[in-house]
Amino acid sequence: MSEERLRRVRDRVRNFPDFPEPGGLFRDISPLLKDPVAFRTLIDLLEDHVRATFSQIDFIAGECLDSRGFLLGPPLAQRLGIGFVLIRKKGKLPGPTESVSYSLEYGKAELEIQSDAVAPGQKVIIVDDLLATGGTMCAACELLKRLKAEILECLVVIELKPLKGSEKLNSIPFYSLLQYD
């Protein structure tokens, strides 16, 4: 991975102290999404990692809450020539679904996936913009496990290391482009 390309992405992450609450430090990727060269570089880096690591993938899955995983997953899936699977807030998907509740830093939430989104044994990479405490990512993993998918990796742009979210993923491989202490 080129340090110059990684720096181009890192330079477009903006910090907001005391958000969403006092003492917090929010890592905002909005400037990255606004910059077409930096965004293309981000997708290039994700694609390079996935192609170098996995020989066969059936789907990219993205958490489509109010999350930005939805903005990263489809372009990556398109580049790889594979489909994209939606994981959403409860009540947002039609047809039969599987759902799971999970804890957030500030309460509880529920995610769901369509029951026929993946077939047993299909290989899936879960993509999101950020891993903090790991609650949402673990919930997405649980949904895919219920459908008997093979989760190849959880892939994020930003990992907030002090929150130790990756430790909650247990044996599921994890990769982050940028890490912050």
C-alpha positions as CSV (number, residue, x, y, z in Angstrom):
1,M,0.0,0.0,0.0
2,S,1.4,3.3,-1.0
3,E,2.0,5.8,1.9
4,E,1.1,8.6,-0.4
5,R,-2.3,7.1,-1.3
6,L,-3.0,6.4,2.4
7,R,-2.0,9.9,3.3
8,R,-4.4,11.3,0.7
9,V,-7.2,9.5,2.5
10,R,-6.0,10.3,6.0
11,D,-5.7,14.0,5.1
12,R,-9.5,14.1,4.3
13,V,-10.6,12.8,7.7
14,R,-11.7,15.8,9.8
15,N,-11.7,15.8,13.6
16,F,-14.6,17.3,15.7
17,P,-13.7,17.5,19.4
18,D,-16.5,17.2,21.9
19,F,-18.9,15.6,19.5
20,P,-21.3,13.8,19.9
21,E,-20.8,14.6,23.6
22,P,-18.2,16.4,25.7
23,G,-14.9,14.6,25.7
24,G,-15.6,12.7,22.4
25,L,-13.6,13.1,19.3
26,F,-15.6,12.5,16.1
27,R,-13.7,11.3,13.0
28,D,-15.6,12.8,10.0
29,I,-15.2,11.3,6.5
30,S,-17.5,13.9,4.9
31,P,-14.5,15.8,3.3
32,L,-13.3,12.4,2.0
33,L,-16.6,11.8,0.3
34,K,-16.6,15.3,-1.2
35,D,-13.2,14.9,-2.8
36,P,-13.5,12.7,-5.8
37,V,-9.8,12.0,-6.0
38,A,-9.5,11.1,-2.4
39,F,-12.7,8.9,-2.5
40,R,-11.5,7.1,-5.6
41,T,-8.2,6.5,-3.8
42,L,-10.0,5.1,-0.8
43,I,-11.9,2.7,-3.0
44,D,-8.7,1.8,-4.8
45,L,-7.0,1.0,-1.5
46,L,-9.9,-1.2,-0.3
47,E,-10.0,-3.0,-3.6
48,D,-6.3,-3.6,-3.6
49,H,-6.5,-5.1,-0.1
50,V,-9.5,-7.3,-0.9
51,R,-8.0,-8.6,-4.2
52,A,-4.6,-9.3,-2.6
53,T,-6.2,-11.1,0.4
54,F,-9.1,-13.2,-1.1
55,S,-9.4,-15.2,-4.3
56,Q,-13.2,-15.7,-4.2
57,I,-15.9,-13.4,-2.7
58,D,-19.6,-13.6,-3.4
59,F,-20.8,-10.4,-1.8
60,I,-19.9,-7.2,0.0
61,A,-22.3,-6.5,2.9
62,G,-22.8,-3.0,4.3
63,E,-24.5,-1.6,7.2
64,C,-27.0,0.8,5.8
65,L,-28.3,2.5,8.9
66,D,-27.5,6.2,8.9
67,S,-24.0,4.8,8.4
68,R,-21.6,5.5,5.7
69,G,-20.9,1.8,5.1
70,F,-23.6,2.0,2.6
71,L,-21.6,4.6,0.6
72,L,-18.4,2.5,0.5
73,G,-19.8,-1.0,-0.1
74,P,-21.6,-0.6,-3.4
75,P,-18.6,1.1,-5.3
76,L,-16.3,-1.6,-3.9
77,A,-18.6,-4.4,-4.9
78,Q,-19.0,-2.9,-8.3
79,R,-15.2,-2.7,-8.8
80,L,-14.9,-6.4,-7.7
81,G,-17.8,-7.4,-10.0
82,I,-19.9,-8.8,-7.2
83,G,-23.2,-8.0,-5.5
84,F,-23.9,-5.8,-2.5
85,V,-26.1,-7.0,0.4
86,L,-28.1,-4.6,2.6
87,I,-28.1,-4.7,6.4
88,R,-30.5,-2.1,7.7
89,K,-32.4,-0.8,10.7
90,K,-35.3,-3.0,11.6
91,G,-38.4,-2.2,9.6
92,K,-36.6,-0.9,6.5
93,L,-36.4,-4.1,4.4
94,P,-39.4,-5.8,2.7
95,G,-40.1,-9.5,2.9
96,P,-38.9,-12.1,5.4
97,T,-36.0,-10.9,7.5
98,E,-33.6,-12.0,10.2
99,S,-33.1,-9.4,13.0
100,V,-30.8,-9.0,15.9
101,S,-30.7,-6.5,18.8
102,Y,-27.5,-5.0,20.0
103,S,-26.2,-2.3,22.4
104,L,-24.8,1.0,21.4
105,E,-22.8,3.5,23.5
106,Y,-26.1,5.4,23.9
107,G,-28.8,2.7,23.9
108,K,-30.0,-0.2,21.9
109,A,-30.7,-0.8,18.3
110,E,-31.8,-3.5,16.0
111,L,-30.5,-4.6,12.6
112,E,-32.0,-6.9,10.0
113,I,-31.2,-8.6,6.7
114,Q,-33.5,-10.2,4.2
115,S,-33.7,-14.0,4.8
116,D,-32.6,-14.8,1.3
117,A,-29.8,-12.2,1.0
118,V,-27.1,-14.9,0.9
119,A,-27.1,-18.6,0.6
120,P,-25.4,-20.9,3.0
121,G,-21.6,-21.0,2.4
122,Q,-21.4,-17.8,0.3
123,K,-18.4,-15.7,1.1
124,V,-19.0,-12.2,2.4
125,I,-16.9,-9.2,3.4
126,I,-18.6,-6.7,5.7
127,V,-17.6,-3.1,5.0
128,D,-18.2,0.0,7.1
129,D,-16.6,3.4,7.6
130,L,-15.7,3.1,11.2
131,L,-15.2,0.6,14.0
132,A,-15.7,2.0,17.5
133,T,-17.1,-0.3,20.2
134,G,-17.9,-3.1,17.7
135,G,-21.6,-3.4,18.5
136,T,-22.9,-2.8,15.1
137,M,-20.3,-4.9,13.4
138,C,-20.9,-7.8,15.7
139,A,-24.6,-7.5,15.0
140,A,-24.0,-7.6,11.3
141,C,-21.8,-10.7,11.7
142,E,-24.5,-12.4,13.8
143,L,-27.0,-11.8,11.0
144,L,-24.7,-13.3,8.3
145,K,-23.9,-16.3,10.6
146,R,-27.6,-17.0,11.0
147,L,-27.8,-17.2,7.2
148,K,-24.8,-19.5,7.3
149,A,-22.6,-17.2,5.2
150,E,-18.9,-17.5,5.5
151,I,-17.6,-14.1,6.8
152,L,-14.2,-13.6,5.2
153,E,-13.4,-10.3,6.9
154,C,-14.8,-7.1,8.5
155,L,-13.2,-4.2,6.6
156,V,-13.3,-0.6,7.8
157,V,-11.8,2.7,6.9
158,I,-11.2,3.9,10.5
159,E,-10.6,2.0,13.7
160,L,-10.8,3.7,17.0
161,K,-8.3,1.5,18.8
162,P,-8.9,2.6,22.4
163,L,-12.5,1.3,22.2
164,K,-11.3,-2.2,21.4
165,G,-14.1,-3.0,19.0
166,S,-12.0,-5.5,17.0
167,E,-11.6,-7.6,20.1
168,K,-15.4,-8.3,20.1
169,L,-15.2,-9.9,16.6
170,N,-13.5,-12.9,18.2
171,S,-12.1,-15.1,15.4
172,I,-13.4,-13.1,12.4
173,P,-10.6,-11.5,10.5
174,F,-10.5,-7.7,10.7
175,Y,-8.7,-5.0,8.7
176,S,-8.7,-1.2,9.0
177,L,-7.0,1.3,6.7
178,L,-6.6,4.0,9.4
179,Q,-6.1,3.5,13.1
180,Y,-6.5,6.2,15.7
181,D,-5.4,6.0,19.4
